[in-house]
């Protein structure tokens, strides 16, 4: 009786399935090796026929005894052959210890700018294998290539290249490089995780600074969006001699030097220096809206850094205060090239928060930390009357002691709703009501800007993507008119 039960147990399909599945699970758990689709296709049909023959004899009753014998023998040989080939192919595939990965990338990247990365994978074994390489990237990164496929020879090293773009600032850690190694017969795939940690600091847009520098040297800043500002009066502090450009004033030509060099030469004069610029950047809930792929705060920081670079080149001192419901960072106003590094490190890891901004704390902090007359640039956004009244009150309180400049950013959805070209004018036309609401909001914004102007506060109202050029132009206009 006991022997019959044992025989019945060993003849059950569950046991055979366990004998097949358990080795696969052990292989996946300890060696990270899994069967490929090709192996599953090769195994499926013979396995089904073998199970039907072994556990459903009705399928072979129609055959004679000799035919049944050869059928069973053929199935056994096919199964044994597939198992032998698959097992031999499984033994050949290398383990994770046979591979090393290295990632080479600059630790500093710019938001919405391409960043180059090199991934090198070394094969320490003697045999060559086809491998697929994939880098682990944060959700904020968009890669130019998802993965790389190549043949990695024995005792060799291969390097792959790709670029990524980040739509978010801050510190990011790239931890692993994932490797899929294909066996010789493509029956097995080894999935390996190679630890390769690289820290990437994504800063606001830095490449615009180098573009500005190149255009400034060739006197083509109009391509950057910077207008040529007409100066009221003239700065008479001589700075240097340089070659004549097409847009230079004939009055500045130095005729003696021109005669000596046999080339038109003009004089450059220094503008007023050692003036101060203080930025107050709002990091509250009003800066969480997005324009394009980045937030309003990202646009503000890009514009702030660009204007800071221009101001530092002109000899002015630049400082920064970031705030929301509290003060986050304070960079005292200083001159020099190192000041750009202080501004960058104070702002690159700052993100908008869903809290109400405390203008009172920000302006009180400014009053206690900045005693000398400065151009105070407040970068924020207005969406309700409460914040608008607070901003008007505190900006107007600076008039006389400082030169305040309020920078507001427009919302594309509101201004685009004014377009009534697609409206039918019907009583239930939704576009008509949207346009009326948008007109009311825009009229309110214009009233706020008009009130600021009447109180002696400078203002700038533009779309986020135009903020950088508009802010630099306004700064150059203030310098040219000697308002500071």
Secondary structure as GFF3:
##gff-version 3
##sequence-region A 1 484
A	DSSP	alpha_helix	2	10	.	.	.	ID=ss1
A	DSSP	alpha_helix	13	31	.	.	.	ID=ss2
A	DSSP	beta_strand	33	35	.	.	.	ID=ss3
A	DSSP	alpha_helix	37	55	.	.	.	ID=ss4
A	DSSP	three_ten_helix	57	59	.	.	.	ID=ss5
A	DSSP	alpha_helix	65	92	.	.	.	ID=ss6
A	DSSP	three_ten_helix	96	98	.	.	.	ID=ss7
A	DSSP	beta_strand	99	105	.	.	.	ID=ss8
A	DSSP	beta_strand	108	110	.	.	.	ID=ss9
A	DSSP	beta_strand	115	123	.	.	.	ID=ss10
A	DSSP	beta_strand	129	135	.	.	.	ID=ss11
A	DSSP	beta_strand	141	143	.	.	.	ID=ss12
A	DSSP	beta_strand	148	152	.	.	.	ID=ss13
A	DSSP	beta_strand	156	166	.	.	.	ID=ss14
A	DSSP	beta_strand	170	182	.	.	.	ID=ss15
A	DSSP	beta_strand	188	203	.	.	.	ID=ss16
A	DSSP	alpha_helix	207	217	.	.	.	ID=ss17
A	DSSP	three_ten_helix	221	224	.	.	.	ID=ss18
A	DSSP	beta_strand	237	243	.	.	.	ID=ss19
A	DSSP	three_ten_helix	250	252	.	.	.	ID=ss20
A	DSSP	alpha_helix	255	261	.	.	.	ID=ss21
A	DSSP	beta_strand	265	270	.	.	.	ID=ss22
A	DSSP	beta_strand	276	282	.	.	.	ID=ss23
A	DSSP	three_ten_helix	285	287	.	.	.	ID=ss24
A	DSSP	beta_strand	290	291	.	.	.	ID=ss25
A	DSSP	beta_strand	294	295	.	.	.	ID=ss26
A	DSSP	alpha_helix	296	313	.	.	.	ID=ss27
A	DSSP	beta_strand	317	323	.	.	.	ID=ss28
A	DSSP	beta_strand	327	334	.	.	.	ID=ss29
A	DSSP	alpha_helix	338	347	.	.	.	ID=ss30
A	DSSP	alpha_helix	359	369	.	.	.	ID=ss31
A	DSSP	beta_strand	375	379	.	.	.	ID=ss32
A	DSSP	alpha_helix	385	396	.	.	.	ID=ss33
A	DSSP	beta_strand	403	410	.	.	.	ID=ss34
A	DSSP	alpha_helix	412	416	.	.	.	ID=ss35
A	DSSP	alpha_helix	430	454	.	.	.	ID=ss36
A	DSSP	beta_strand	458	463	.	.	.	ID=ss37
A	DSSP	three_ten_helix	464	466	.	.	.	ID=ss38
A	DSSP	alpha_helix	467	480	.	.	.	ID=ss39
###
